[in-house]
Amino acid sequence: MTTLPTLRIAIAQLNCVLGDIAGNARRIAEMSLQARDAGADIVVTPELALCGYPPEDLLLRPDFYRACARELVALAARIRGVTLVVGFPEADGERRFNAAAVIQEGRVIAVYRKHRLPNYEVFDEERYFDHGTRPCVIAVKGIGCGINICADVWEAGAADAAYAAGAQLLLALNASPYHMNKQSSRYEVLRNRIADTAMPVIYANLVGGQDELVFDGASFALDARGDLVYQAPSFEESLDIVEFVDGDLQRGRVAAAQPLEADVYGALRLGVRDYIGKNGFPGAIIGLSGGVDSALTLTIAVDALGPDKVRAVMMPSPYTAQMSLDDSRELVANLGIRYDEIPIEPAMKTFEAMLAKEFAGRAADATEENLQARIRGMILMALSNKFGAIVLTTGNKSEMAVGYATLYGDMAGGFAVIKDIYKTFVYRLCAWRNGVAPVIPQNILTRAPSAELKPGQTDQDTLPPYETLDAIIQCYMEHDESPREMLAKGFGETDVRRIVQMLRRSEYKRRQSPVGIRVTRRGFGKDWRYPITSRYVDEW
């Protein structure tokens, strides 16, 4: 019986910077040569690793393809003694492809073009690319390695074509963004491909933050039975080698699974670190309120950037409770950051005097409350302009859904950290973070939520209980359920009518909100494209 040679596959879980083609190429070369020196025969990188993912409308620019082509040639010239599979965007005449180049001994010996182009959720690849149609199988040490790219493995066809062309092992290059519980779905679809072809699979995924998306990495390998034999850590770069021996993958490092709260917190921390770092901001400013949302946002920012790059500002009004000040002071002391208090009452009085004639004869209402939020927004943006740090907004998904936020007030800022986190999950994240090391004062977690814009105010004066609010938003927004379907589930008609009306009426606000990190299956961003002007009536 002939024994097949051992093939050593390096999985390069890279954090690429979109558009930094030369920088990405240097990092790919470094990891490839490091893998070679560790005995690897082949290195697999993520999808479009050369340019970063997703390039969006950069892919409409011919010069972008030319820059990638030049850098690919330069990268190939550096690679000796190891086979490299690298994702890149390819131009062929008038056609454009999401492709993977195979590099050996200083030159590109083969190119695979992605077959399946996703056009759902946050993906829009039909806008940019043409479909590939041919399999690509390369021989490394006599072993046939088939190449697929991301969506190719989510349905039958491309993997089967590779197997029919002689592949014994499938190499899947991926730029699969994170959302809650996604890893189990990845395992499932790859096990379906294994059931179809009996080929073990290497799944190399991108890691890092890119605008609202976070790529979790979490690269893995499944053997010919579909068993997990390798698992990279999430939310960090890694380079590991997995061995293919006698026709199957052998067990390597398997990073321990984390609870959901740890995964989501890791995604938010990485999203903040990369958005601020990759865009060159010197740090972040957060407006504190004494409430749970700003406490969580601040804690994530400090964990992501370090205390020296984060500044908190408390802007009390006459309606700010003493406990809000006490809790904020305790929080910043626990985190060890710069903290300032700037009372807004002088500005409130100035605006009251300026508008007295215009408002004469009219009772105070939400106008005066919103003015307080806008004064705070102006202060934060002035500090941002003066010192260059970006303002991180503190609104959560529940508030964004129903418009419980003030345009140019608490919505003012550059990046919305918890924009895709429901209020009920905010508390879960705080509890998890305090379990790691207690920093958020317990009083913040137990007091009733309040905007503190008038005496005795609580969120539930305006909103239903957050458990009900979040459940209805999730049904309507993430699962596209009609009010009729929600009523059939037992939700009260008054709550459903009120929440759906608020959600639809607030589209104009959301369209003007800062970009924020997506962690659910559907966030208010790339995958939510509802018209502002619409007379559609939901099914009741």
C-alpha positions in Angstrom: 0.0 0.0 0.0 1.3 3.4 -1.0 1.6 6.0 1.8 0.8 9.5 0.8 3.3 12.2 1.8 2.5 14.5 4.7 1.2 17.9 3.5 1.6 20.8 6.0 -1.0 23.5 5.5 -0.5 26.9 7.1 -3.7 28.9 7.8 -2.9 32.6 7.8 -5.7 34.4 9.7 -4.9 38.0 8.7 -6.2 41.4 9.7 -5.9 43.3 6.4 -6.3 47.0 5.9 -8.6 47.7 3.1 -6.8 49.6 0.3 -3.4 49.2 1.8 -2.4 46.8 -1.0 1.4 47.1 -0.4 1.0 46.8 3.3 -1.2 43.8 3.0 1.3 42.2 0.6 4.1 42.7 3.0 2.2 41.1 5.8 1.2 38.2 3.6 4.8 37.7 2.6 6.0 37.9 6.2 3.5 35.2 7.3 4.2 33.0 4.3 7.9 33.0 5.0 7.3 32.5 8.7 5.1 29.5 7.8 7.7 28.2 5.4 10.4 28.3 8.0 8.1 26.4 10.3 7.9 23.6 7.7 4.7 24.5 5.9 4.2 23.3 2.3 1.3 25.6 1.5 -0.1 28.8 3.0 -3.8 29.7 2.7 -4.9 33.4 3.2 -8.4 34.9 3.4 -10.6 36.1 0.6 -9.3 39.2 -1.2 -6.5 39.4 1.4 -4.4 41.4 -1.0 -6.7 44.4 -1.0 -9.0 43.8 2.0 -12.7 43.1 2.1 -15.2 44.4 1.1 -13.7 47.0 -1.3 -17.2 48.1 -2.4 -17.1 50.7 -5.2 -13.3 50.7 -5.3 -14.0 47.7 -7.4 -15.5 50.0 -10.1 -12.2 51.7 -10.6 -9.8 50.3 -13.2 -6.8 51.7 -11.4 -7.7 49.7 -8.3 -7.3 46.5 -10.3 -4.0 47.7 -11.9 -2.6 48.4 -8.4 -3.6 45.0 -7.2 -2.1 43.3 -10.3 1.2 45.1 -9.8 1.4 44.2 -6.1 0.5 40.6 -6.9 3.5 40.3 -9.2 5.8 41.9 -6.6 4.4 39.6 -3.9 5.0 36.5 -6.0 8.6 37.5 -6.5 9.2 37.2 -2.7 7.8 33.8 -2.3 10.2 30.8 -2.5 10.1 27.4 -1.0 6.3 27.4 -0.2 3.1 27.5 -2.1 0.9 30.5 -1.4 -2.8 30.9 -2.1 -3.8 34.5 -1.9 -7.1 36.2 -2.6 -7.2 39.2 -5.0 -9.5 41.1 -7.4 -8.7 40.2 -11.0 -9.5 42.2 -14.2 -9.6 40.2 -17.4 -10.5 42.6 -20.2 -13.9 43.9 -19.4 -14.6 41.1 -16.9 -13.9 41.3 -13.1 -13.5 38.4 -10.7 -13.2 37.7 -7.0 -10.1 35.4 -7.5 -7.4 33.5 -5.7 -3.8 33.3 -7.1 -1.6 30.3 -6.6 2.1 31.3 -6.2 5.0 29.0 -6.5 8.7 29.9 -6.8 8.2 33.5 -7.6 5.3 33.3 -10.1 1.6 32.9 -10.3 0.9 29.4 -11.7 -2.9 29.3 -11.5 -5.9 31.5 -10.7 -9.3 30.4 -9.4 -12.3 32.6 -9.9 -15.2 32.5 -7.4 -18.3 30.8 -8.7 -21.0 31.9 -6.3 -21.4 35.7 -5.8 -23.5 36.5 -2.7 -26.1 39.2 -3.0 -27.9 39.1 0.4 -27.4 40.5 3.9 -24.3 42.7 3.7 -23.0 41.3 0.4 -23.3 42.9 -2.9 -20.9 41.0 -5.1 -23.2 40.8 -8.2 -22.6 44.5 -8.5 -18.9 44.1 -9.0 -17.9 40.6 -10.2 -18.5 38.1 -12.9 -19.0 34.4 -12.1 -16.2 32.0 -12.4 -17.1 28.6 -13.9 -14.0 26.4 -13.7 -12.5 24.4 -10.9 -8.9 24.9 -9.8 -7.0 22.0 -8.4 -3.3 22.3 -7.7 -0.8 19.5 -6.8 1.4 20.1 -3.8 3.6 17.1 -2.9 1.4 15.1 -5.2 -1.8 15.9 -3.3 -4.7 17.5 -5.1 -5.8 20.7 -3.4 -9.0 22.3 -4.6 -9.8 26.0 -4.1 -13.1 27.6 -3.2 -13.9 31.1 -2.1 -16.4 31.8 0.7 -19.9 31.6 -0.8 -18.8 28.7 -3.0 -19.0 26.4 0.0 -22.5 27.6 1.2 -24.2 25.6 -1.5 -23.4 22.5 -3.6 -21.6 22.9 -6.9 -18.2 24.4 -6.6 -16.8 21.9 -4.1 -18.2 19.0 -6.2 -16.5 20.4 -9.3 -13.2 20.5 -7.4 -13.6 17.0 -6.3 -14.5 15.8 -9.8 -11.3 17.5 -11.0 -9.2 15.4 -8.7 -9.1 17.4 -5.4 -8.4 15.4 -2.2 -8.5 18.4 0.1 -10.6 21.6 -0.1 -9.0 25.0 0.7 -11.7 27.6 1.3 -10.6 31.3 1.4 -13.2 33.4 3.3 -14.1 36.9 4.3 -17.1 35.9 6.4 -18.3 38.7 8.7 -19.3 38.0 12.3 -22.8 37.9 13.7 -24.1 36.1 16.7 -24.0 32.3 16.5 -22.5 32.3 13.0 -19.8 29.7 13.6 -22.2 26.9 14.0 -23.7 27.7 10.6 -20.2 27.6 9.1 -19.6 24.1 10.5 -22.9 22.9 9.2 -22.5 24.1 5.6 -18.9 22.7 5.5 -20.1 19.4 6.8 -22.6 19.3 4.0 -19.8 19.8 1.5 -17.9 17.0 3.2 -20.9 14.7 3.0 -21.1 15.4 -0.8 -17.4 14.9 -1.5 -15.7 13.2 1.4 -13.0 15.8 1.2 -11.7 17.4 4.4 -11.7 21.2 4.5 -9.5 24.0 5.5 -11.4 27.2 6.2 -9.2 30.3 6.4 -11.2 33.4 7.5 -10.4 37.1 7.6 -10.1 38.9 11.0 -10.5 42.6 11.8 -12.9 45.5 11.7 -14.0 47.2 8.5 -16.5 50.1 9.0 -19.6 48.4 10.4 -18.4 44.9 9.8 -16.2 42.8 12.1 -14.6 39.7 10.8 -14.0 37.2 13.6 -11.4 34.9 12.0 -12.3 31.7 13.9 -10.6 29.8 11.0 -11.0 26.0 11.3 -10.4 22.6 9.7 -12.8 19.6 9.5 -11.6 16.1 8.7 -13.2 13.7 6.2 -15.8 12.7 8.9 -16.7 16.4 9.5 -15.0 16.4 12.9 -13.4 19.6 14.1 -9.6 19.1 14.2 -8.4 22.7 14.2 -9.9 25.9 15.5 -8.2 29.3 15.5 -9.0 31.9 18.2 -11.5 34.6 17.4 -10.8 38.3 16.9 -7.0 38.1 16.6 -4.5 37.2 14.0 -3.0 33.8 14.0 -0.8 31.5 12.0 -1.1 27.7 12.5 -0.1 24.6 10.6 -2.5 21.6 10.1 -1.2 18.3 8.7 -2.8 16.2 6.0 -1.6 12.6 6.6 -2.7 9.5 4.7 -5.6 11.2 3.1 -7.0 13.1 6.1 -6.4 16.1 8.3 -4.8 15.5 11.7 -5.8 17.2 15.0 -4.1 20.4 15.8 -4.8 23.4 18.1 -8.5 23.7 19.0 -9.2 27.0 20.7 -11.9 26.8 23.3 -15.4 28.0 22.5 -16.5 31.2 24.3 -19.9 32.2 25.6 -22.0 34.4 23.4 -21.4 37.5 25.5 -17.6 37.0 25.2 -17.8 36.7 21.5 -20.0 39.8 21.1 -17.8 41.8 23.4 -14.7 40.7 21.4 -16.4 41.8 18.2 -17.2 45.2 19.7 -13.7 45.7 21.1 -12.1 44.8 17.8 -14.5 46.9 15.8 -13.6 50.0 17.9 -9.9 49.3 17.9 -9.7 48.9 14.1 -12.1 51.7 13.2 -10.1 54.2 15.3 -6.7 52.7 14.5 -7.1 52.2 10.8 -8.6 55.7 10.3 -5.9 57.3 12.3 -7.8 58.9 15.1 -5.7 59.7 18.2 -8.3 58.5 20.6 -12.0 58.6 21.6 -14.4 60.9 23.6 -17.5 59.5 25.2 -20.3 61.5 26.8 -21.2 59.9 30.1 -24.8 60.0 31.5 -24.5 57.8 34.5 -26.5 55.2 32.6 -25.8 51.7 31.4 -25.3 52.4 27.7 -22.6 55.0 28.1 -20.9 52.9 30.8 -20.7 49.9 28.5 -19.5 52.0 25.5 -16.8 53.6 27.7 -15.6 50.3 29.0 -15.4 48.8 25.6 -13.4 51.8 24.3 -10.9 51.5 27.2 -10.5 47.8 26.7 -10.0 48.4 22.9 -7.7 51.4 23.0 -6.2 51.7 26.5 -7.0 54.3 29.2 -4.6 56.8 27.8 -6.6 57.2 24.5 -10.1 57.6 26.0 -11.7 60.6 27.6 -15.0 60.8 29.3 -17.1 63.9 29.7 -20.1 64.3 32.1 -22.4 67.2 31.2 -24.9 67.5 34.0 -28.1 69.5 33.8 -30.4 70.6 36.7 -32.2 67.3 36.1 -29.1 65.1 36.6 -29.4 63.0 39.7 -26.6 63.0 42.2 -26.3 59.2 41.8 -25.6 59.7 38.1 -22.6 61.9 39.0 -21.5 59.5 41.7 -21.7 56.5 39.5 -19.9 58.2 36.6 -17.1 59.2 38.9 -16.8 55.7 40.3 -16.7 54.2 36.8 -13.9 56.5 35.4 -11.9 55.9 38.6 -12.2 52.1 38.0 -11.1 52.6 34.4 -8.3 55.1 35.1 -9.1 57.6 32.4 -9.4 61.3 32.0 -12.7 62.7 33.2 -14.2 66.2 33.0 -17.5 67.6 34.1 -19.0 70.5 32.1 -22.5 71.6 33.4 -24.9 72.6 30.7 -27.2 74.8 32.7 -25.6 78.1 31.5 -26.2 77.0 27.9 -29.8 75.9 28.7 -30.5 79.4 30.1 -29.0 81.1 27.1 -31.1 79.1 24.7 -34.2 79.7 26.8 -33.6 83.5 26.6 -32.8 83.4 22.9 -36.0 81.5 22.1 -38.4 83.0 24.6 -40.1 85.3 22.1 -40.5 82.5 19.6 -41.8 80.0 22.2 -44.1 82.5 24.0 -47.5 81.0 24.9 -46.4 77.4 24.3 -45.9 74.9 27.0 -42.6 73.1 27.5 -42.3 69.8 25.7 -39.8 67.5 24.0 -38.3 70.6 22.4 -36.6 71.7 25.6 -35.5 68.1 26.3 -34.0 67.8 22.9 -32.1 71.1 23.3 -30.3 69.6 26.3 -29.2 66.7 24.2 -28.1 69.0 21.4 -26.1 71.2 23.8 -24.3 68.1 24.9 -23.7 67.1 21.3 -22.2 70.5 20.5 -19.8 70.2 23.4 -18.6 66.8 22.5 -18.1 67.8 18.8 -16.2 70.9 19.9 -13.9 68.8 22.0 -13.5 66.4 19.0 -12.7 69.2 16.6 -10.1 70.7 19.0 -8.3 67.6 20.0 -8.9 65.3 17.0 -10.4 62.4 19.0 -13.6 60.8 17.6 -16.9 60.9 19.5 -18.3 57.5 20.2 -22.1 57.6 20.4 -23.8 55.5 23.1 -27.2 54.7 21.6 -28.3 51.0 21.4 -30.4 49.1 18.8 -33.6 49.4 20.8 -33.3 53.2 20.7 -32.2 53.3 17.1 -35.2 51.2 16.1 -37.9 53.4 17.6 -36.2 56.8 17.3 -35.7 57.2 21.0 -32.7 59.5 20.3 -32.1 63.1 19.3 -30.8 64.1 16.0 -27.7 66.3 16.4 -27.8 65.5 20.1 -27.0 62.1 21.6 -26.8 60.9 17.9 -23.9 63.3 17.2 -20.6 61.6 16.8 -18.5 59.5 14.5 -18.9 55.8 15.4 -21.8 54.0 17.2 -20.3 51.2 19.2 -23.5 49.5 20.5 -25.8 50.5 17.6 -26.6 46.8 17.0 -27.0 45.8 20.7 -30.5 45.5 22.1 -31.0 47.1 25.5 -31.6 43.7 27.2 -28.3 42.5 25.8 -26.5 45.6 27.0 -27.1 44.4 30.5 -25.9 40.9 29.7 -22.6 42.3 28.3 -22.1 44.5 31.4 -22.6 41.5 33.6 -20.2 39.4 31.6 -17.6 42.2 31.6 -17.9 42.7 35.4 -17.4 38.9 35.7 -14.0 39.3 34.1 -13.1 42.2 36.4 -15.7 44.5 38.0 -15.6 48.0 36.7 -19.2 49.1 36.0 -20.8 50.1 39.3 -23.7 47.9 40.3 -26.0 50.8 40.8 -25.8 51.6 37.1 -27.1 48.1 36.4 -30.0 48.1 38.9 -31.4 51.6 38.6 -34.3 52.4 36.2 -33.0 53.7 32.8 -33.6 57.4 32.3 -32.6 60.1 29.8 -32.8 62.6 32.8 -34.2 65.4 30.6 -37.0 66.3 33.1 -37.8 65.5 36.7 -38.5 61.9 37.5 -38.2 60.7 33.9 -37.7 57.0 33.0 -37.5 55.3 29.6 -40.7 53.4 30.3 -42.6 56.7 30.4 -42.2 56.6 26.6 -41.3 53.0 25.7 -42.8 49.6 26.6 -40.7 47.4 28.8 -37.4 46.6 27.0 -38.1 42.8 27.0 -41.3 43.5 25.0 -39.7 46.2 22.9 -36.7 44.1 21.9 -38.7 41.0 21.1 -41.1 42.9 18.8 -38.2 44.7 17.0 -36.4 41.5 16.5 -39.5 39.8 14.9 -40.2 42.8 12.6 -36.7 43.9 11.7 -34.6 40.7 11.8 -37.2 38.1 10.7 -39.5 40.3 8.5 -42.6 39.1 10.4 -45.8 41.0 9.9 -47.9 42.4 12.7 -50.4 39.6 12.1 -47.7 37.0 12.7 -46.6 38.8 15.9 -50.1 38.9 17.2 -50.4 35.2 16.6 -47.3 34.7 18.8 -49.1 36.4 21.7 -47.8 40.0 21.6 -50.4 42.6 22.6 -51.9 44.6 19.7 -51.3 47.9 21.5 -47.6 47.2 21.8 -47.2 45.9 18.3 -49.0 48.8 16.7 -47.0 51.3 18.7 -43.6 49.8 18.2 -44.1 49.1 14.5 -45.3 52.7 13.9 -42.3 54.1 15.8 -39.9 51.9 13.9 -41.2 52.9 10.5 -41.5 56.6 11.4 -37.9 56.7 12.5 -36.2 55.7 9.3 -35.2 59.3 8.5 -33.3 59.5 11.8 -31.5 56.2 11.3 -30.3 57.3 7.9 -28.5 60.1 9.6 -27.0 58.1 12.4 -23.3 57.3 12.6 -22.0 54.0 11.2 -22.0 51.3 13.9 -20.8 47.8 14.5 -23.0 45.0 13.2 -23.2 41.9 15.4 -26.7 40.5 14.7 -28.0 38.8 11.6 -29.5 42.1 10.5 -28.4 45.5 11.6 -29.4 49.1 10.7 -26.8 49.5 8.1 -25.8 47.7 4.9 -28.5 45.0 5.2 -31.4 47.4 6.1 -32.5 49.4 3.1 -36.0 50.7 3.7 -37.4 53.9 2.0 -37.9 57.0 4.1 -40.9 58.0 2.1 -43.4 55.1 2.0 -47.1 54.6 2.4 -47.0 50.8 2.6 -49.4 49.5 5.3 -48.2 46.3 7.1 -50.4 43.2 7.1 -52.7 43.0 10.1 
